[in-house]
Amino acid sequence: MTQQNSSGTNDSPLADFLRQQIEKSGGLDFSEFMAQALYHPEFGYYMAARDRIGKGGDFFTSSSVNNLFGRLVARQLAQMAELLADQEFMIVEQGAGEGHLSLDILDALADEFPELYARTVYTLVEVSPDNQQRQACLLDQHSARVLWSNEDDWRIVSGCFLSNELVDAFPVHVLEKHAGVLQEVFVASSGGDFIEELRQPVDKQLSAYFSWLGNGPIEGNRAEANLVAPDWMRQVGSRIERGFAITIDYGYPTQELYAPYRRMGTLMCYQRHQADDNPYLQVGAKDITAHVDFTALQLAGAEVGLETLWFGEQYRFLLGLGFFEELLLLEAAATDEKEARALRLTLKNLIMPEQGMGETFKVLVQSKGVAAPGLLCAREIKDIPGGMS
């Protein structure tokens, strides 16, 4: 048993609700605890009205750093529309947050690809009423092109499905292996504090999940299992008749995710741009995430006809789409060296491998019913104008 809390730090309606659920059930597996912390209909982190993204929120996303990210994604979408060559181009984005990436993509399509913009239908799949309201306000100028859908009603006849930092917020099971046996983290309550207990897993899918992956936590290590993500990927693939799927998130292939040196897993919390590893403090007031298993997404996608076209680091994705060329144009348009330097410092966060988002963030591009194309994002650096030979 491990205590992870201190008195007086969880006096909130959500904490009271969770303690009641724990009392009724004798304990919640961590996946259920995380689901309620993030998605409780009234008090969950993503459901309640609050600033989550940007300087005044809890974290930055690539699209909140600069609109160049969205413009480069739009460039890849434009190539995909050209490859599909159909009358209507459907973009479906799930988990769009406040809508900044959607806005940047639509702005770029309107400015650079007006013919494509005129035949684009942009659908947002959003579970948070607060986010949906923010999206509607932000995208008002594009209202003729934008629709909203629930998780079950969208379908792509010809187009692209897009998600950016969505899968990392799916609830995960947390496990440890001791004496060769998997044990699962359950959340109990003691003296008003949330505490952990290791128990035998209840969900029989967990052992089947690791067998399907062909990998898992080693002796003595803690790790997460995201059972939701593969099912989500299968649903995405089944709803695409012909087109593409782009998944952008931080994570690793299976072998790296469960590497022996990753002893405590990847679970992290974010609040006011501070990271911590204690999800039992200030429940509902901070984000809880775990790194994505991209191998699981590729395996699940293949089961429903999604072919992996490209997988790599975000910096490679952006370089292939013309990051450096665009940076040079932006610098040239800057009014002075101070502004140009500030721009460089901001944009380097998108591609820097260590302190920025360039390497930890990965991009997975899959296709269905499309002959294997040469994607712009897959260009080698030596083939990019101005790149190194």
HUVEN-V169872 format. One record per residue. OMEGA is omega as a letter, one per 20 degrees, with the letter a starting at -180 (NA if undefined). D_CENTER is the distance of its C-alpha to the mean C-alpha in whole Angstrom. Layout:
# HUVEN-V169872
((OMEGA:D_CENTER) (OMEGA:D_CENTER))
This chain:
# HUVEN-V169872
((a:31) (r:29) (a:30) (a:26) (r:28) (a:31) (r:33) (a:32) (a:28) (r:27) (a:30) (r:27) (r:27) (r:24) (r:26) (r:29) (a:27) (r:26) (r:29) (r:31) (r:28) (r:29) (r:33) (a:33) (a:31) (r:32) (r:28) (r:25) (a:22) (r:20) (r:17) (r:19) (a:20) (r:16) (r:16) (a:18) (a:17) (a:14) (r:15) (a:19) (a:20) (a:22) (a:21) (a:18) (a:16) (a:13) (a:17) (r:19) (r:20) (r:19) (a:18) (a:14) (r:13) (a:16) (a:19) (a:20) (a:17) (a:15) (r:13) (r:12) (a:10) (a:11) (r:12) (r:14) (a:16) (a:18) (r:18) (r:19) (a:15) (r:15) (r:19) (r:18) (r:15) (r:18) (r:20) (r:18) (r:18) (r:22) (r:23) (r:21) (r:23) (r:26) (a:26) (r:26) (r:29) (a:29) (a:30) (r:27) (a:23) (r:20) (r:17) (r:15) (r:11) (r:9) (a:8) (a:10) (r:10) (r:14) (a:14) (r:14) (r:13) (a:15) (a:18) (r:18) (a:17) (r:20) (a:22) (r:22) (a:23) (a:26) (a:27) (a:27) (a:27) (r:29) (r:30) (r:26) (a:25) (r:28) (r:27) (r:23) (a:22) (a:19) (r:17) (r:15) (a:14) (a:13) (a:15) (r:15) (r:19) (r:18) (a:15) (r:17) (r:20) (r:19) (a:17) (r:21) (a:23) (a:21) (a:21) (a:24) (r:26) (a:24) (r:25) (a:27) (a:24) (r:21) (r:21) (a:19) (r:19) (a:18) (a:16) (a:19) (a:21) (r:19) (r:20) (r:20) (r:24) (a:23) (a:20) (r:16) (a:13) (r:10) (r:6) (a:5) (r:2) (a:3) (a:4) (a:5) (r:7) (r:9) (a:12) (r:14) (r:17) (a:19) (r:22) (r:24) (r:27) (a:31) (r:34) (a:32) (r:31) (r:27) (a:27) (r:24) (r:24) (r:25) (r:25) (a:29) (r:30) (r:33) (a:35) (r:32) (r:30) (a:27) (r:28) (r:27) (r:29) (a:28) (r:29) (r:30) (r:26) (a:27) (a:25) (r:26) (a:23) (r:22) (r:25) (r:24) (a:21) (r:22) (r:25) (r:23) (a:20) (a:24) (r:22) (a:22) (r:23) (a:26) (r:29) (a:28) (r:25) (a:22) (r:19) (r:16) (a:16) (a:13) (a:15) (a:13) (r:11) (r:14) (r:15) (a:12) (r:13) (r:16) (r:16) (a:14) (a:17) (a:20) (r:19) (r:19) (r:23) (a:23) (a:20) (r:17) (r:13) (r:11) (a:7) (a:6) (r:4) (a:7) (a:9) (r:13) (a:15) (a:17) (r:20) (a:18) (a:16) (r:19) (a:21) (a:25) (a:24) (a:21) (a:23) (r:21) (a:17) (a:14) (r:14) (r:14) (a:14) (r:14) (a:17) (r:19) (r:17) (a:19) (r:17) (a:19) (a:19) (a:20) (a:19) (r:22) (r:23) (a:22) (a:21) (a:19) (r:19) (a:16) (r:12) (a:12) (r:9) (a:10) (a:9) (r:8) (a:11) (r:11) (r:15) (r:14) (r:12) (r:15) (a:18) (r:17) (a:16) (a:20) (a:21) (r:21) (r:22) (r:19) (r:20) (r:18) (a:19) (r:17) (a:15) (a:15) (a:14) (a:13) (r:16) (r:18) (a:16) (r:17) (r:20) (a:21) (r:20) (a:23) (a:21) (r:25) (a:27) (r:25) (r:25) (r:29) (r:29) (r:28) (r:30) (a:33) (a:32) (a:32) (r:35) (a:36) (r:35) (r:33) (r:31) (r:30) (r:30) (r:27) (r:25) (a:25) (r:24) (a:21) (r:20) (r:20) (a:17) (a:15) (a:17) (a:19) (a:18) (a:19) (r:19) (a:16) (a:13) (a:15) (r:15) (r:12) (r:9) (r:10) (r:10) (r:11) (r:14) (r:16) (r:19) (r:21) (r:25) (r:25) (a:27) (a:25) (r:25) (a:25) (r:22) (a:22) (a:19) (a:21) (r:24) (a:25) (a:26) (a:30) (a:29) (r:28) (a:30) (a:31) (a:29) (r:31) (NA:33))
